[in-house]
């Protein structure tokens, strides 16, 4: 009897120890997720990262970056993968996918919408256009002015952005060719629907650089979208480019006297993708499936970014609706992801050379 009791206690202790070890192993699972910081990152933290950690027990290391593919290319080519899941601008996604930097994301991991709509029908088509990612938001690059610093003449168009005689003062732009070259052509009279056709020619590229030349001495360059609202707030520049949500958050949360100008905006998607070669591929897919459900995506209008699932819209804060890029599509163009996949590297090199002149 005593021996039987001892054996039972030992078996129970062993079972408890194994269960504890299993729980510890699960609790120690971690995933490095990279996104954009700022108000967008805060919204993702609230609606995606924190709920995912709570529901799965997986620890998420949530880091910021400023875009592009250079860092990811270095990680994949060296085999030293530091990031597992990355929030991509689709304007960079196609290049990363075509260069073999990303895993293919299987569509069968995506759950139906909260209303039961199958994922393939619930997502807008652009969100599932790349085999390497799943789109999560629609956003746009716009510019804005500060009512306290703009002066008597208010900006209303891209033409005004490039006209320093009409509106004197510095302009702030993100230091990369994407969007800036499109803006230069539209400000120089190229019809929005013709921008990428023109930009694909040597003459069109030269036209864009020539137009940027007219503004070059008045440009303040920045690397990260997070710098843009501060430049507008402190008067560092009178007209500032940024993602629309950065300005919207400053207006809504901090009562900044900013006015967004939608003329010529370049709208795009962001999408979750998985770096090629990560040893945590299956966990990364689990994260993407979770992050792109109806409810997490419904939180993105908090910062004026549109969710890519139709079933998310009824769950979202409706006060943001007039401020979403989708409310202003007639004033802008969709970012040419295929164009930048083909021409991004060459134009990036030429842009950097132009900066040094």
Phi and psi in degrees as a GROMACS rama.xvg file:
@    title "Ramachandran Plot"
@    xaxis  label "Phi"
@    yaxis  label "Psi"
@TYPE xy
-62.2213  -41.3203  UNK-2
-64.8296  -39.9118  UNK-3
-63.5569  -40.8293  UNK-4
-65.8601  -42.0295  UNK-5
-62.4438  -43.2472  UNK-6
-61.9166  -41.6522  UNK-7
-65.0298  -42.5056  UNK-8
-63.3497  -42.2759  UNK-9
-63.1573  -42.4899  UNK-10
-63.4151  -40.417  UNK-11
-64.5259  -42.9561  UNK-12
-62.1603  -41.522  UNK-13
-63.9608  -44.0193  UNK-14
-61.5536  -43.1037  UNK-15
-64.2234  -39.8183  UNK-16
-64.426  -42.3626  UNK-17
-65.2133  -39.2749  UNK-18
-64.7392  -42.1328  UNK-19
-63.3742  -41.3181  UNK-20
-63.4939  -39.6672  UNK-21
-64.1636  -42.4408  UNK-22
-65.0397  -38.6128  UNK-23
-64.8379  -43.4732  UNK-24
-60.1526  -43.2057  UNK-25
-64.8973  -42.411  UNK-26
-65.2812  -25.415  UNK-27
-85.9656  -6.96204  UNK-28
-60.13  136.956  UNK-29
-140.878  159.274  UNK-30
-142.324  133.099  UNK-31
-97.6103  117.301  UNK-32
-116.129  131.637  UNK-33
-119.234  131.185  UNK-34
-145.613  -151.464  UNK-35
-107.73  -2.9736  UNK-36
68.6229  -161.401  UNK-37
59.9922  -154.591  UNK-38
-64.3064  -34.51  UNK-39
-65.1804  -47.2407  UNK-40
-60.5393  -38.1614  UNK-41
-64.3915  -39.9283  UNK-42
-65.8634  -39.7705  UNK-43
-66.551  -39.2364  UNK-44
-57.9425  -45.6173  UNK-45
-70.8904  -45.7901  UNK-46
-97.3308  -16.7302  UNK-47
-122.377  -60.5554  UNK-48
-64.5213  -53.85  UNK-49
-61.861  -45.9972  UNK-50
-62.5624  -38.2878  UNK-51
-62.8186  -44.4486  UNK-52
-62.5376  -42.3521  UNK-53
-65.5272  -42.1751  UNK-54
-79.457  -24.8998  UNK-55
-112.603  -20.0275  UNK-56
79.1588  1.88737  UNK-57
-82.2877  133.107  UNK-58
-85.5892  126.953  UNK-59
-105.939  122.974  UNK-60
-91.3672  106.169  UNK-61
-100.891  110.519  UNK-62
-117.16  160.957  UNK-63
-105.657  152.333  UNK-64
-146.156  174.766  UNK-65
-113.766  15.8015  UNK-66
99.2748  -176.228  UNK-67
80.669  177.569  UNK-68
-117.969  -1.99967  UNK-69
-60.1943  -46.9062  UNK-70
-64.8905  -41.1229  UNK-71
-67.8326  -38.6599  UNK-72
-61.5251  -41.513  UNK-73
-63.8997  -40.5559  UNK-74
-65.6952  -46.6676  UNK-75
-67.1977  -44.0317  UNK-76
-68.5218  -29.1131  UNK-77
-86.9659  -14.4629  UNK-78
76.6508  9.05704  UNK-79
-103.659  79.851  UNK-80
-79.3783  117.482  UNK-81
-103.748  -26.2194  UNK-82
-111.363  142.786  UNK-83
-103.283  -51.5434  UNK-84
-121.794  134.958  UNK-85
-130.038  136.946  UNK-86
-87.3486  110.182  UNK-87
-99.5556  143.841  UNK-88
-75.4769  131.203  UNK-89
-61.5251  -23.8398  UNK-90
-62.0276  -23.0459  UNK-91
-103.14  -18.0921  UNK-92
-61.9245  -45.2087  UNK-93
-62.9647  -36.8767  UNK-94
-64.8076  -46.1136  UNK-95
-62.388  -38.9873  UNK-96
-67.3428  -46.4545  UNK-97
-66.872  -26.7054  UNK-98
-86.7109  4.0512  UNK-99
75.1757  28.0727  UNK-100
-91.1205  -7.75939  UNK-101
-128.347  151.269  UNK-102
-77.5314  153.766  UNK-103
-78.563  129.513  UNK-104
-95.1107  113.562  UNK-105
-66.0849  138.619  UNK-106
-75.6035  -21.4551  UNK-107
-74.6258  -2.77139  UNK-108
-81.3504  -13.5422  UNK-109
-86.226  122.599  UNK-110
-75.0976  162.975  UNK-111
-65.1347  162.93  UNK-112
-66.2788  166.768  UNK-113
-62.0797  -22.8366  UNK-114
-92.4088  5.51569  UNK-115
92.7371  -3.70902  UNK-116
-66.7108  129.869  UNK-117
-56.9673  145.792  UNK-118
-54.3848  -42.4777  UNK-119
-61.1683  -26.5546  UNK-120
-94.1942  -24.9832  UNK-121
-78.9719  -38.0337  UNK-122
-74.1859  146.153  UNK-123
-65.5436  148.48  UNK-124
-55.4614  -38.1761  UNK-125
-61.499  -26.3797  UNK-126
-69.3823  -24.3802  UNK-127
-114.32  17.9681  UNK-128
-71.3157  -27.9756  UNK-129
-103.456  134.09  UNK-130
-70.1756  -10.9289  UNK-131
-96.9139  1.75502  UNK-132
-161.881  169.571  UNK-133
-127.783  120.938  UNK-134
-67.3342  142.235  UNK-135
-122.344  -26.1213  UNK-136
-144.072  157.584  UNK-137
-108.492  128.565  UNK-138
-140.918  177.034  UNK-139
-149.312  152.212  UNK-140
-93.3544  121.779  UNK-141
-129.276  -179.546  UNK-142
-129.465  161.76  UNK-143
-143.164  163.02  UNK-144
-128.747  161.975  UNK-145
-101.366  119.93  UNK-146
-58.5859  -22.8976  UNK-147
-83.7114  -16.9369  UNK-148
-120.463  -8.47815  UNK-149
-71.8233  -28.3497  UNK-150
91.0541  -166.497  UNK-151
-74.69  -30.4899  UNK-152
-94.561  119.31  UNK-153
-93.2393  142.863  UNK-154
-77.0452  139.455  UNK-155
-134.417  -5.52818  UNK-156
-153.944  167.623  UNK-157
-62.6341  -32.7082  UNK-158
-58.8808  -40.7698  UNK-159
-64.9947  -35.9503  UNK-160
-59.7744  -37.2397  UNK-161
-91.2163  -1.70933  UNK-162
-103.665  91.7504  UNK-163
-78.957  -13.2811  UNK-164
-76.8254  -34.6378  UNK-165
-76.3104  -44.4334  UNK-166
-128.482  93.1307  UNK-167
-65.7682  154.908  UNK-168
125.661  169.545  UNK-169
-75.4533  150.226  UNK-170
-112.987  144.829  UNK-171
-115.743  126.681  UNK-172
-131.831  148.905  UNK-173
-70.3453  137.565  UNK-174
-81.4913  79.3718  UNK-175
-166.067  156.757  UNK-176
-72.4307  -31.3817  UNK-177
-57.0853  135.442  UNK-178
76.1437  -44.9368  UNK-179
-62.377  -37.8831  UNK-180
-73.2152  -37.2679  UNK-181
-62.0755  -45.4712  UNK-182
-60.5343  -41.3157  UNK-183
-61.2801  -42.8268  UNK-184
-67.1791  -44.0107  UNK-185
-64.6049  -38.3749  UNK-186
-67.6608  -22.1972  UNK-187
-94.1208  9.80166  UNK-188
101.887  -0.796583  UNK-189
-72.8794  131.833  UNK-190
-63.8578  139.726  UNK-191
-50.4942  -40.9801  UNK-192
-70.8719  -12.2801  UNK-193
-104.35  -1.5826  UNK-194
-55.109  -50.9507  UNK-195
-74.7793  -29.0058  UNK-196
-64.901  -43.1037  UNK-197
-68.7381  -42.306  UNK-198
-68.8117  -16.7184  UNK-199
-80.0014  -4.23879  UNK-200
-104.864  151.23  UNK-201
-57.7646  -37.5828  UNK-202
-66.5615  -39.5883  UNK-203
-67.731  -38.8589  UNK-204
-64.624  -41.6596  UNK-205
-65.1474  -37.959  UNK-206
-60.745  -41.8141  UNK-207
-64.8259  -45.12  UNK-208
-65.305  -37.2741  UNK-209
-62.6941  -40.0949  UNK-210
-68.914  -40.1886  UNK-211
-63.7907  -32.3825  UNK-212
-57.2006  -36.083  UNK-213
-66.6756  -18.2784  UNK-214
-111.783  -8.0533  UNK-215
-55.5379  -44.1377  UNK-216
-69.3768  -13.2201  UNK-217
-107.015  10.2307  UNK-218
-96.1353  132.505  UNK-219
-103.572  121.65  UNK-220
-94.1139  142.048  UNK-221
-133.396  161.473  UNK-222
-98.678  -34.2792  UNK-223
-123.568  143.045  UNK-224
-56.8568  -28.161  UNK-225
-63.6368  -21.2099  UNK-226
-79.4477  -20.9263  UNK-227
-64.0207  -51.3573  UNK-228
-60.1073  -33.6622  UNK-229
-67.5416  -39.8551  UNK-230
-61.8814  -36.8302  UNK-231
-74.5892  -35.725  UNK-232
-71.0283  -41.1872  UNK-233
-91.4267  2.81284  UNK-234
82.9105  11.177  UNK-235
-61.9482  -28.2703  UNK-236
-146.966  148.909  UNK-237
-87.6498  -28.4088  UNK-238
-128.957  129.189  UNK-239
-132.105  133.151  UNK-240
-85.2455  142.725  UNK-241
-168.972  172.985  UNK-242
-67.49  138.986  UNK-243
-57.2684  -34.8434  UNK-244
-65.303  -28.4644  UNK-245
-64.178  -44.2957  UNK-246
-70.7755  -41.3553  UNK-247
-60.071  -42.1278  UNK-248
-64.395  -40.5043  UNK-249
-65.1711  -37.3916  UNK-250
-68.0593  -46.2537  UNK-251
-76.9007  -44.3993  UNK-252
-87.6789  -32.1968  UNK-253
-116.222  4.17998  UNK-254
55.839  36.8226  UNK-255
-71.5529  141.417  UNK-256
-83.6099  52.9582  UNK-257
-93.527  144.486  UNK-258
-121.979  122.652  UNK-259
-85.2622  133.726  UNK-260
-107.816  120.042  UNK-261
-92.8747  -8.52005  UNK-262
-58.9715  125.726  UNK-263
72.6209  14.6244  UNK-264
-62.3171  148.635  UNK-265
-112.142  107.138  UNK-266
-94.7977  152.96  UNK-267
-152.927  173.796  UNK-268
-109.236  154.847  UNK-269
-107.961  151.208  UNK-270
-146.226  146.165  UNK-271
-84.0234  131.725  UNK-272
-136.734  163.214  UNK-273
-118.059  128.516  UNK-274
-66.2741  137.28  UNK-275
-62.8771  128.412  UNK-276
94.0076  -1.58365  UNK-277
-63.1072  136.47  UNK-278
-74.0155  -5.27288  UNK-279
-109.553  34.5373  UNK-280
-57.2157  -47.9523  UNK-281
-65.5871  -38.2157  UNK-282
-67.3006  -35.9775  UNK-283
-64.0657  -41.5116  UNK-284
-63.1485  -38.6938  UNK-285
-61.6782  -39.9221  UNK-286
-63.9202  -46.1788  UNK-287
-62.1235  -41.8375  UNK-288
-60.0828  -40.2455  UNK-289
-70.2666  -46.9583  UNK-290
-66.8151  -23.6482  UNK-291
-105.62  20.4444  UNK-292
-71.8868  166.679  UNK-293
-57.1018  -48.0502  UNK-294
-67.6457  -49.1488  UNK-295
-57.9933  -40.8049  UNK-296
-68.4542  -25.5016  UNK-297
-66.7515  -14.8733  UNK-298
-83.7185  -12.8834  UNK-299
-69.3999  -29.8294  UNK-300
-62.2416  -11.2869  UNK-301
-52.573  -32.6609  UNK-302
-117.101  28.5074  UNK-303
64.0467  31.7131  UNK-304
-110.201  133.014  UNK-305
-80.3038  135.69  UNK-306
-71.4629  152.527  UNK-307
-92.4038  -2.96765  UNK-308
-102.916  134.347  UNK-309
-64.77  -35.438  UNK-310
-69.9314  -12.7999  UNK-311
-77.989  -29.7662  UNK-312
-59.4365  -43.5726  UNK-313
-65.0813  -20.3549  UNK-314
-88.2931  -11.3025  UNK-315
-86.0079  162.308  UNK-316
-67.5272  114.288  UNK-317
-74.4621  -14.9729  UNK-318
-66.6124  -20.8752  UNK-319
-83.069  -12.0809  UNK-320
-51.2128  -44.9674  UNK-321
-68.3672  -13.415  UNK-322
-102.245  2.11318  UNK-323
-80.6598  148.003  UNK-324
-54.3383  -33.0953  UNK-325
-65.435  -15.4097  UNK-326
-84.5037  -4.58912  UNK-327
-133.14  25.7315  UNK-328
-61.5936  -28.2023  UNK-329
-69.5536  -12.7238  UNK-330
-103.475  1.65591  UNK-331
-137.701  -173.002  UNK-332
-130.761  154.506  UNK-333
-81.5228  136.725  UNK-334
-57.2553  136.954  UNK-335
-87.2096  83.0796  UNK-336
-63.7312  -38.4952  UNK-337
-67.6111  -39.5347  UNK-338
-59.6037  -47.9255  UNK-339
-72.7428  -23.8876  UNK-340
-66.2355  -36.4024  UNK-341
-81.7837  -37.977  UNK-342
-113.896  -5.00907  UNK-343
-58.6485  -44.9335  UNK-344
-66.3779  -46.3841  UNK-345
-66.1533  -44.1647  UNK-346
-71.1619  -29.5779  UNK-347
-63.5386  -42.1459  UNK-348
-65.941  -43.2827  UNK-349
-66.432  -37.6744  UNK-350
-62.2526  -44.5283  UNK-351
-64.3712  -36.5082  UNK-352
-66.3946  -39.9551  UNK-353
-63.8022  -38.1987  UNK-354
-59.8448  -32.4198  UNK-355
-83.9518  -11.1209  UNK-356
